[in-house]
Amino acid sequence: MYGIKRLAIKIGSNVLTRADGTLDLTRMSSLVDQIAQLHRNGLEIILISSGAVASGRNEIKVKGRLDDVSARQLYAAVGQAKLMNRYYDFFKEHGIACGQVLTTKESLGTRRHYLNQKNCVGVMLENKVIPIMNENDTIAVTELMFTDNDELSGMIAAMMDAEALIILSNIDGIYNGSPGDSEAEIIREIDLSNDITDYIQTGKSTFGRGGMLTKYRIARKVAGEGIEVIIANGKTEAILPRLLEKNPDVLCSRFIPAPKVSGIKKWIAHSDSFAKGEIHINADAAKALSDEKATSLLPIGIVAVKGAFEKDDIVRIYDNKLRQIGLGKVSYNSVNARELIGKKGNKPVIHYDYLYLE
């Protein structure tokens, strides 16, 4: 009916909360009604929902002063239970089962853990259960946190081979100026060949951790992996079915997807924060990698190896101008890779199948 089978939906904190920080149950119920409609029409839905910290903040009164990490852990522990209870009740009214999946960036850092998470969500979808995913804020501390749930939603959409990702915020999309400017307009379609970073406001949302610039960067990366990404206003009436029906009256920004990439490359694409080292290459190697023809990274093109890593770890790749141009899963550990710098006749340090170029 909608031309796709599997859809990831990310709902931001500012969609689910009122101005005073309490849960907007009317809005939440409306979104569940829409998701239930899509589910009945045969779509597999993966829901990435913010709102736990915001809902927990108004549930308890803290004695004394808490540091940011402790406050986040406390509010999330209380708020996540409250949030899931609401989702459970709303979906139950439609005869739909939902389940909670809490994750951390660290739990997706190895290929084995990544595939375990994928299997868990896959089993839920096979049994018509709607996974409701969120970062586990009770154990995630600053250096292990996702930037926000936009980053998490991008990784989940890629991991689960979703055909589309809808990011619901409290504005209609990406404007070609300040959203408050009467002359600014929504950019309806965004081609990956054009970088519109300069148009985007850098402010963050009231209750979430991210902002529109984060959404844009995540959307570009996910669209580059062959997944359509739509940024829209979650408070617009019947927003989800209208987006999927491509109703021209609905304001939104759509990212035109590139051709599909393999599952392993999707994991590598979202593994920048897990990288254990760096490989620096010369101009000839950078040019070869940028050609349309599939090319692996050979030792002859490497000029430096930095950091300590083991075989099969993720490393960052830098060109001769010190720009990061990609990520890859290495075939050697760092000691052996250094021994091969500039040499001919050896197998690739990073095979094309395990190479993601930005």
N, C-alpha and C positions, 0 to 999 in steps of 0.2 A: 504493500500500500504506500509506503513512504520511500521505497527504493533502497532502503538499507535494512540490515538485520540486527546490528549491534550498535548501541549508542551509549556513550558516557555523558553524564550530566553533572556539572559542578555547580553547586548552589553556594553563593558567598554569604558571609555573616550579615552584611548589610541588607540582604534580601530577606533573611529569616528573623531579623530583630527590628524592634521599634526604636524610636529615637532614644528612649530611656534604657535601652539594652535588654529589655525583656523579649521573650520569644513572641513573634507575630503568628499566633496560631491560625488565624484566618488565612494568611498568605501560605503558611505551611500546608494547611489542609487543601488549598486550591492547587498547589504544586503536586501534591500527592494524587489528587483527583486526575490531573493531567498525565502524570506518569502511569497511573493505573489504566487510563484510556490507551496509551501507547502500548502498554504491556498486553492488554486484551487484543490489540490489533497485531500481535505477533512480534513486537520488538523485544530484544533482550536489552535490559537497562542496567547500567552500573551507575550508582549514585555516589558522588563524592560530596559530602556535606560538611560545611563549616557550621559554626554556631555553638559548639560545646563550651568554649571559654566564655563567650558573651552571655550564654544562658546561665552558666554557673556563677558568674559575677554578681548577678542580682538575686541569687538564691540564698547566699549566706553572708553574714557580717563577720569580717576578719578582726580578730583581736590583735592589736599591735600593728607593726609595719612589716610587710613581707617584701623580699627582693622579687624581681621580675619573674625569675624562673620558678620560685616557690609559689608565687601567686598564680602563675599559669597552670602549674601542676594541680593545685588545689581546685581552681575553678573548672578545669577540664574534667577532673575526677567526678565532681558533682554534676557539672553541666552535661557531660556525655551521657550519663544515665538518664537524665531528664529528657535530653534530645531523642534518644533511642526509644524511650517509652512513648513519646508522642508519635514518632514514625510508626512504631509497632501498632498503636491503636488506630491511626489513620489508614494504614494499609490493610489492617484486619477488616475494616468496614467494607473493603472491596474484595475480601476473600483472598488476599495476596500475602504470602509470607515474605518477610524481610529478615536480613541478618546483618550483624555488625562485624566489620573487618577493620581493626585498628592496625596501623603499620608505622614504621619509622624508616627514615632514609637508610639507616644502617642495615635494616632487614632486607633491603633490596640491593645491597651492595655487591653480593656475589651472585654468579649465575645460578647456583644451586638454590639459594634462598629466593631469588627472583622467580624461578620456575615453580618452587613450592607455593609461593603466593599466587602465581598464575593458576595453578591447579586448583587451589582452594576456591578462588572466584569462579573458575570454570565449572566446578562441580555445582556450585550454587545456581549458576545460570541454567545448567542442564536440568535442574530440578525445579525450575520456575521460581526460584527465590531471588529477590532483588538485593544485591549486596549494597550495603551502605557503608562507605569507606571514609576514614578520617585519619589524620596523623594521630599517633598515640602521644598526646601532649603531656601525659603524666610521667613519661620516662624520657621523652626527647628533650635534650638540653641544647643550648644555642648552637654548638658546633655540629650537632647531628640533626638539626631541624631542616625540613624543607623550607624554601623561601616562604611559601604559603601553600594553601591547597590548590592554587593554580598549577604550581609545579607538580604536586602530587597527581592532579587530574591528568596532566599531560603524560606522565609516566604510566599511569594506569590505563589510559586510552591506548597508548602504544603497546603496553604489555598484553592487553586483552584483544588486540587486533580490532578495535572498534573502527567503524567506518566514519564516524563523526563524533566530535566533542562539542558540546554546548556549554559555554561558560556564562552563567547568569550572574550579573552584577546589578548595581543600582543605577546604572546609566545605560543608554541605548546602544553604545558601541564606541568605536574610535572616531573622534572628530578631527577635522583638518584645522583645528584651532582649539581654543579654550571652550569647554562645554557651556560655559556661562556667556559666551559671546553670541549675540543674536545672529551674526553672519556665519558662524561656524556650522558646518554640515557633517553628517555622518559619512564616513567612507564606507560605502556599501560593499565593495569588493576589494580585496587586498591581494595583489599579485606578489609572489615571493621575490620577484626580480626587483621590486622597488622597496627601499628601506624608508619607512615613514617615521622613524624614531623622533625626529625633530618636532613632529606635530603633537606628541603625546605629553600630557601633564604628568609630573613626577610625584604628586601628592599621594598619600596612602589613605585607605578607607578608614572609617571611624572605628569599627570593631575588628576588622581583619588586619593581617600583617602586610598584605601586598598592595599593589596599585595597578593602574592601567598599563604602565610600562612593563611590569612583570607579566601581565596577561598577554601583551603584545609579543614579548620575546618567547614566551612559552608557546603561544599560538603559532608563531612562525616556525619554530622547531618541529612541532607536531604536524603541521601542514606539510613541512618538508619531508615527513615520513609517509605521506600519502593519506593523511586523515583530514577530512574537512573540519575546520574549526569555526564556530560561530560565537561571537560575543554579543549578548543582548541583555535587555532589562528584565530581570526576573519578576518585577512587579507589574509588567504589562499583562493584561487580561489574556488568558488562554495562550500564553506565549509559546509553549512547547509544540503543540500540534500545528500552530500557525507557522512556526519556523520550519517544521518538517514539510509542510505543504507548500513552502516557499511563497507565502502570502506577500505580495508586493507592498501592502500597506504597513507591514511590521518593520520597524526600524531595527537594524542590526548591522554588524560588520562580519562578512564572510571571507575566510582565508581560502583561496583557491589551492587545493592540494596538489602536491607533486606526485609523480609515480610512486607506487608502493615500494617499500624497502623490506628486507628480510627481518624476521623476528630478532635474530641476534644483533643486527645493526640497530634496531630500535632500542635494545637494552644498552648498547654501547653509547648511543646518542644521548641517553639520559644519565650517563655515568661520570660526568665531569668531576663531581665532588668525591668520587671514589678513586680517582686517578692516583697512582702511587709514584709516578715519575714523569719525566719529560724526554722526548726525542726531538732533536733539532736537525733539520735537513737543509741541504743546499738548494740553490735556485733551480738547478736542473731537475732535482727530485720533486720540488714543489710544482714545477711546470708539468711534469709527467703525471702527477696525481690529479692535477686540475683538468687534464684531457678527458674527453668523453669515454675513451677506451678504458676498460677495467685494468687497473694497475695496482700491484702490491708494492709495499715499501721495502726496498732492498738495502742491504748494508752499505753499498757503494754510495748511496745518496745521503748517508747520515754523517753529520759533523760533530755531534755531541750527544751524550747520554747523561741525564741528570737524575739523581735520586736513586733509591734502592727499591727494586721490584723483583717479583718472581715471575716465572713463566705463567702465562694466562692472565696476568694482572692487566688492568686498564692504565694506559699512559696517554698524556697529552702530546700532540704533535705541533711543532712550531716551525714556520718557514724561515728563510734566510733574513727576513726583516723582523723577526721575533714576534710574529703574529700567530696566535693559536689558530690552526686551520682544521683541526680535527682530533679524533680520539681513536684508539685502537687497542685490541687485545694482542699482547706481545707473544711471540713464539720462543723467546729466550728470557733468561733472567738478566738483571742489569750488568752483572759481571761479564757474562758471555757476550752481551750486546756491545759492551765497550770494546771487547777484543776484536769485534768484527767491523768497527767503524771504518768506512771507506774501502772495504775489501770486496772483491768480485767473487762470483761463483758459489755463493752460499744461498740457502733458502731464505725467503723473506723474513724480515724482523716482524712485520705485520702483514698478514695475507689480506688480499682485497676483501675476502668474505668477512673479515673481522675489522674492517676499517670504515670509520664514519667520518666524512668530510663535511665541514660546516658551510 
